[in-house]
Amino acid sequence: MANKTSPAANGKKVRLITKALTTAIKLWLKTQLTQVSQIEVEIGASDRQLLSGGIPAVSIFATNAVYQGIHVTRIQLSAENIQINIGSVLKGKPLRLLEIVPVVAELVVEEGDLNKSLPSELLSTALNDVLVKLFPVLPEQWEKSKPISWQEITIDNQRLILYGVLPTDSKPTSLEISVGLELLNGQELQLTQIKILYNQEPILENNSGYHLDLGSDVDLQELTLKSSQILCRGRINVNP
């Protein structure tokens, strides 16, 4: 007579698989981050779905996370129909995505964390690249090969104000950029009411705006700047 596994044993097995997956997801997230204060992971799946390597739903909440020098105050993520290497995970190996995962995200960055991100090469390079491409009116003595040293960012009523120092041949000079942000659609941002001060003298005022393409892997639904924080909601594709 064949042995039958009791429902209680099956339930225990599923709980062990869920626990192993939860631990694997946390470890995978920590490999992507240089710092995080809190990570909560919730998995929604049946035993059959887990054992086949499919996760119907997962939600992740993290606070005070740092990714490549970018400080994020808090982030909520949710995803569905995730395919992973479940067999390897259950053998203690790192989690690996097998397919692109569309992730719905809500992100909050406080002004203080935004300023902590200024030394990040990822953020400073992005700011310098945007400045070079969109604002070619900067004085000729500014050597574009020398990056701007960004000092501070403030958030005020749907506007960002950036303060930096330009490395010129004579002496460092101040740069102040004030810009509004509007979400045109899921993949495009518009910079509006742009004002640039060079050594406290205005060198550009433009109300017509510039467009920034965020790429096909992004689909933003909301971008709000208020109360000294940035709130962003939308979808992003996480590639294997």
C-alpha positions as a Markdown table, in Angstrom:
| # | Residue | x | y | z |
|---|---|---|---|---|
| 1 | Met | 0.0 | 0.0 | 0.0 |
| 2 | Ala | 1.4 | 3.4 | -1.1 |
| 3 | Asn | 2.3 | 5.9 | 1.6 |
| 4 | Lys | 0.2 | 9.1 | 1.5 |
| 5 | Thr | 1.6 | 12.4 | 2.6 |
| 6 | Ser | -0.8 | 14.1 | 5.1 |
| 7 | Pro | -2.2 | 17.6 | 4.4 |
| 8 | Ala | -0.3 | 18.8 | 7.5 |
| 9 | Ala | 3.0 | 17.5 | 6.0 |
| 10 | Asn | 2.2 | 19.1 | 2.7 |
| 11 | Gly | 1.5 | 22.4 | 4.4 |
| 12 | Lys | 4.8 | 22.2 | 6.3 |
| 13 | Lys | 6.6 | 21.5 | 3.0 |
| 14 | Val | 5.0 | 24.5 | 1.4 |
| 15 | Arg | 5.9 | 26.7 | 4.3 |
| 16 | Leu | 9.5 | 25.6 | 4.1 |
| 17 | Ile | 9.5 | 26.4 | 0.3 |
| 18 | Thr | 8.0 | 29.8 | 1.0 |
| 19 | Lys | 10.5 | 30.5 | 3.7 |
| 20 | Ala | 13.4 | 29.4 | 1.5 |
| 21 | Leu | 12.1 | 31.7 | -1.3 |
| 22 | Thr | 11.6 | 34.6 | 1.0 |
| 23 | Thr | 15.1 | 34.3 | 2.2 |
| 24 | Ala | 16.5 | 33.9 | -1.3 |
| 25 | Ile | 14.6 | 37.1 | -2.5 |
| 26 | Lys | 15.9 | 39.0 | 0.5 |
| 27 | Leu | 19.5 | 37.9 | -0.2 |
| 28 | Trp | 19.1 | 38.7 | -3.9 |
| 29 | Leu | 17.9 | 42.2 | -3.0 |
| 30 | Lys | 20.8 | 42.8 | -0.7 |
| 31 | Thr | 23.2 | 41.9 | -3.4 |
| 32 | Gln | 21.7 | 44.7 | -5.5 |
| 33 | Leu | 21.9 | 47.2 | -2.6 |
| 34 | Thr | 24.8 | 48.6 | -0.6 |
| 35 | Gln | 22.6 | 49.4 | 2.3 |
| 36 | Val | 19.1 | 48.8 | 3.6 |
| 37 | Ser | 17.4 | 49.3 | 7.0 |
| 38 | Gln | 14.4 | 47.1 | 6.5 |
| 39 | Ile | 13.1 | 44.6 | 3.9 |
| 40 | Glu | 9.8 | 42.8 | 4.0 |
| 41 | Val | 8.8 | 40.2 | 1.5 |
| 42 | Glu | 5.4 | 38.5 | 1.1 |
| 43 | Ile | 4.8 | 35.7 | -1.4 |
| 44 | Gly | 1.4 | 34.6 | -2.7 |
| 45 | Ala | 1.5 | 31.1 | -4.3 |
| 46 | Ser | 0.2 | 27.6 | -4.1 |
| 47 | Asp | 2.5 | 24.6 | -3.6 |
| 48 | Arg | 2.1 | 23.5 | -7.2 |
| 49 | Gln | 3.0 | 27.0 | -8.5 |
| 50 | Leu | 6.1 | 27.3 | -6.2 |
| 51 | Leu | 7.4 | 23.9 | -7.1 |
| 52 | Ser | 7.1 | 24.6 | -10.8 |
| 53 | Gly | 9.2 | 27.8 | -10.4 |
| 54 | Gly | 6.3 | 30.2 | -10.8 |
| 55 | Ile | 5.4 | 32.9 | -8.3 |
| 56 | Pro | 2.0 | 34.3 | -9.0 |
| 57 | Ala | 2.5 | 37.4 | -6.8 |
| 58 | Val | 5.2 | 38.9 | -4.6 |
| 59 | Ser | 5.3 | 42.2 | -2.7 |
| 60 | Ile | 8.4 | 43.9 | -1.3 |
| 61 | Phe | 8.7 | 46.8 | 1.1 |
| 62 | Ala | 12.1 | 48.4 | 1.9 |
| 63 | Thr | 13.2 | 51.5 | 3.8 |
| 64 | Asn | 16.5 | 53.5 | 3.7 |
| 65 | Ala | 17.8 | 51.6 | 0.7 |
| 66 | Val | 20.9 | 52.6 | -1.2 |
| 67 | Tyr | 21.5 | 51.5 | -4.8 |
| 68 | Gln | 24.7 | 52.6 | -6.5 |
| 69 | Gly | 24.9 | 55.6 | -4.2 |
| 70 | Ile | 21.3 | 56.6 | -4.7 |
| 71 | His | 19.4 | 56.9 | -1.4 |
| 72 | Val | 15.8 | 55.9 | -1.4 |
| 73 | Thr | 13.7 | 56.7 | 1.7 |
| 74 | Arg | 11.1 | 53.9 | 1.1 |
| 75 | Ile | 9.9 | 51.8 | -1.7 |
| 76 | Gln | 7.0 | 49.4 | -2.3 |
| 77 | Leu | 7.2 | 46.9 | -5.1 |
| 78 | Ser | 4.7 | 44.3 | -6.4 |
| 79 | Ala | 5.0 | 41.8 | -9.3 |
| 80 | Glu | 3.1 | 38.9 | -10.7 |
| 81 | Asn | 3.9 | 35.8 | -12.7 |
| 82 | Ile | 7.6 | 35.6 | -11.9 |
| 83 | Gln | 9.6 | 32.7 | -13.3 |
| 84 | Ile | 12.7 | 31.8 | -11.2 |
| 85 | Asn | 15.2 | 29.0 | -10.9 |
| 86 | Ile | 13.4 | 27.3 | -8.1 |
| 87 | Gly | 15.3 | 24.1 | -8.2 |
| 88 | Ser | 18.6 | 25.8 | -7.7 |
| 89 | Val | 17.2 | 28.1 | -5.0 |
| 90 | Leu | 16.0 | 25.0 | -3.0 |
| 91 | Lys | 19.6 | 23.7 | -3.2 |
| 92 | Gly | 20.9 | 26.9 | -1.6 |
| 93 | Lys | 22.0 | 28.6 | -4.8 |
| 94 | Pro | 21.3 | 32.3 | -5.6 |
| 95 | Leu | 17.9 | 33.3 | -7.0 |
| 96 | Arg | 17.9 | 34.1 | -10.7 |
| 97 | Leu | 15.1 | 35.5 | -12.8 |
| 98 | Leu | 14.3 | 33.5 | -16.0 |
| 99 | Glu | 12.1 | 36.1 | -17.7 |
| 100 | Ile | 11.6 | 39.9 | -17.7 |
| 101 | Val | 9.4 | 40.9 | -14.7 |
| 102 | Pro | 7.1 | 44.0 | -14.9 |
| 103 | Val | 7.2 | 45.5 | -11.4 |
| 104 | Val | 4.7 | 48.1 | -10.1 |
| 105 | Ala | 6.6 | 50.4 | -7.8 |
| 106 | Glu | 5.9 | 53.3 | -5.5 |
| 107 | Leu | 9.0 | 55.3 | -4.5 |
| 108 | Val | 9.5 | 58.1 | -2.0 |
| 109 | Val | 12.8 | 60.1 | -1.8 |
| 110 | Glu | 13.0 | 62.7 | 0.9 |
| 111 | Glu | 15.1 | 65.9 | 0.2 |
| 112 | Gly | 17.7 | 64.8 | 2.8 |
| 113 | Asp | 18.2 | 61.4 | 1.0 |
| 114 | Leu | 18.3 | 63.2 | -2.4 |
| 115 | Asn | 21.2 | 65.3 | -1.1 |
| 116 | Lys | 23.0 | 62.2 | 0.3 |
| 117 | Ser | 22.9 | 60.9 | -3.3 |
| 118 | Leu | 24.8 | 63.8 | -4.8 |
| 119 | Pro | 28.2 | 62.1 | -4.4 |
| 120 | Ser | 26.8 | 59.1 | -6.4 |
| 121 | Glu | 28.6 | 58.8 | -9.7 |
| 122 | Leu | 25.3 | 57.6 | -11.2 |
| 123 | Leu | 23.4 | 60.7 | -10.2 |
| 124 | Ser | 26.1 | 63.3 | -10.9 |
| 125 | Thr | 26.9 | 61.8 | -14.3 |
| 126 | Ala | 23.2 | 61.9 | -15.2 |
| 127 | Leu | 22.9 | 65.5 | -14.1 |
| 128 | Asn | 26.0 | 66.5 | -16.0 |
| 129 | Asp | 24.9 | 64.7 | -19.2 |
| 130 | Val | 21.5 | 66.4 | -19.1 |
| 131 | Leu | 23.1 | 69.8 | -18.6 |
| 132 | Val | 25.5 | 69.3 | -21.5 |
| 133 | Lys | 22.8 | 68.1 | -23.9 |
| 134 | Leu | 20.0 | 70.5 | -23.0 |
| 135 | Phe | 21.8 | 73.7 | -22.0 |
| 136 | Pro | 24.7 | 74.4 | -24.5 |
| 137 | Val | 24.5 | 78.1 | -23.5 |
| 138 | Leu | 27.0 | 77.8 | -20.6 |
| 139 | Pro | 30.0 | 80.0 | -20.9 |
| 140 | Glu | 32.8 | 78.9 | -23.2 |
| 141 | Gln | 35.4 | 78.9 | -20.4 |
| 142 | Trp | 33.6 | 76.0 | -18.8 |
| 143 | Glu | 35.5 | 72.9 | -19.8 |
| 144 | Lys | 32.8 | 70.2 | -20.4 |
| 145 | Ser | 35.3 | 67.5 | -19.8 |
| 146 | Lys | 35.4 | 68.6 | -16.1 |
| 147 | Pro | 32.2 | 67.5 | -14.2 |
| 148 | Ile | 30.2 | 70.0 | -12.1 |
| 149 | Ser | 30.5 | 69.5 | -8.4 |
| 150 | Trp | 26.9 | 69.4 | -7.2 |
| 151 | Gln | 26.5 | 70.9 | -3.7 |
| 152 | Glu | 22.8 | 70.8 | -2.9 |
| 153 | Ile | 19.3 | 70.0 | -4.2 |
| 154 | Thr | 16.1 | 71.5 | -2.8 |
| 155 | Ile | 12.5 | 70.6 | -3.6 |
| 156 | Asp | 9.9 | 73.3 | -3.7 |
| 157 | Asn | 6.4 | 73.3 | -5.1 |
| 158 | Gln | 6.9 | 70.9 | -8.1 |
| 159 | Arg | 10.4 | 72.4 | -8.8 |
| 160 | Leu | 13.9 | 71.2 | -8.3 |
| 161 | Ile | 16.7 | 73.7 | -7.5 |
| 162 | Leu | 20.2 | 72.5 | -8.0 |
| 163 | Tyr | 23.3 | 74.3 | -6.7 |
| 164 | Gly | 26.7 | 73.4 | -8.1 |
| 165 | Val | 30.3 | 74.7 | -8.7 |
| 166 | Leu | 31.9 | 74.9 | -12.1 |
| 167 | Pro | 35.6 | 74.0 | -12.4 |
| 168 | Thr | 36.9 | 76.9 | -14.7 |
| 169 | Asp | 40.5 | 77.8 | -15.5 |
| 170 | Ser | 40.5 | 80.9 | -13.3 |
| 171 | Lys | 38.4 | 80.2 | -10.2 |
| 172 | Pro | 35.4 | 78.0 | -9.3 |
| 173 | Thr | 32.1 | 79.7 | -10.1 |
| 174 | Ser | 28.6 | 79.0 | -8.9 |
| 175 | Leu | 25.8 | 77.5 | -10.9 |
| 176 | Glu | 22.1 | 77.4 | -10.0 |
| 177 | Ile | 19.5 | 75.6 | -12.0 |
| 178 | Ser | 15.8 | 75.9 | -11.2 |
| 179 | Val | 13.5 | 73.6 | -13.2 |
| 180 | Gly | 9.9 | 72.3 | -13.0 |
| 181 | Leu | 9.0 | 68.7 | -13.8 |
| 182 | Glu | 5.9 | 67.5 | -15.6 |
| 183 | Leu | 5.0 | 64.0 | -16.6 |
| 184 | Leu | 3.9 | 64.0 | -20.2 |
| 185 | Asn | 3.2 | 60.3 | -20.5 |
| 186 | Gly | 4.6 | 57.0 | -19.1 |
| 187 | Gln | 7.9 | 57.4 | -21.0 |
| 188 | Glu | 8.4 | 61.2 | -21.2 |
| 189 | Leu | 9.2 | 64.0 | -18.7 |
| 190 | Gln | 9.1 | 67.7 | -19.5 |
| 191 | Leu | 11.4 | 70.2 | -17.9 |
| 192 | Thr | 9.6 | 73.5 | -17.6 |
| 193 | Gln | 10.3 | 77.1 | -16.5 |
| 194 | Ile | 14.0 | 76.5 | -16.7 |
| 195 | Lys | 16.3 | 79.2 | -15.2 |
| 196 | Ile | 20.0 | 79.0 | -15.0 |
| 197 | Leu | 22.2 | 81.4 | -13.0 |
| 198 | Tyr | 25.9 | 81.6 | -13.7 |
| 199 | Asn | 27.8 | 83.4 | -10.8 |
| 200 | Gln | 24.3 | 84.7 | -9.8 |
| 201 | Glu | 23.8 | 86.2 | -13.2 |
| 202 | Pro | 20.9 | 84.8 | -15.4 |
| 203 | Ile | 22.2 | 83.1 | -18.6 |
| 204 | Leu | 19.0 | 81.2 | -19.5 |
| 205 | Glu | 15.3 | 81.5 | -19.0 |
| 206 | Asn | 13.1 | 79.1 | -20.9 |
| 207 | Asn | 9.5 | 78.5 | -20.4 |
| 208 | Ser | 8.8 | 76.3 | -23.5 |
| 209 | Gly | 10.4 | 73.2 | -21.9 |
| 210 | Tyr | 12.5 | 70.2 | -22.9 |
| 211 | His | 11.5 | 66.6 | -23.2 |
| 212 | Leu | 13.4 | 63.7 | -21.6 |
| 213 | Asp | 12.8 | 60.1 | -22.8 |
| 214 | Leu | 12.8 | 57.6 | -20.0 |
| 215 | Gly | 12.9 | 54.5 | -22.3 |
| 216 | Ser | 10.5 | 51.7 | -23.1 |
| 217 | Asp | 11.2 | 49.8 | -19.8 |
| 218 | Val | 9.6 | 52.6 | -17.8 |
| 219 | Asp | 5.9 | 53.5 | -17.5 |
| 220 | Leu | 5.3 | 56.2 | -15.0 |
| 221 | Gln | 1.9 | 57.0 | -13.7 |
| 222 | Glu | 2.7 | 59.8 | -11.2 |
| 223 | Leu | 5.6 | 62.1 | -10.4 |
| 224 | Thr | 5.0 | 64.6 | -7.6 |
| 225 | Leu | 7.4 | 67.0 | -5.9 |
| 226 | Lys | 6.1 | 68.4 | -2.7 |
| 227 | Ser | 6.7 | 68.7 | 1.0 |
| 228 | Ser | 10.5 | 68.3 | 0.5 |
| 229 | Gln | 10.0 | 64.9 | -1.1 |
| 230 | Ile | 9.7 | 63.2 | -4.5 |
| 231 | Leu | 6.9 | 60.6 | -5.0 |
| 232 | Cys | 7.0 | 58.4 | -8.0 |
| 233 | Arg | 4.5 | 55.7 | -9.0 |
| 234 | Gly | 4.7 | 53.5 | -12.1 |
| 235 | Arg | 5.9 | 50.3 | -13.7 |
| 236 | Ile | 9.5 | 49.3 | -14.6 |
| 237 | Asn | 10.7 | 46.1 | -16.3 |
| 238 | Val | 13.3 | 44.2 | -14.3 |
| 239 | Asn | 15.5 | 42.2 | -16.8 |
| 240 | Pro | 17.1 | 38.8 | -15.9 |
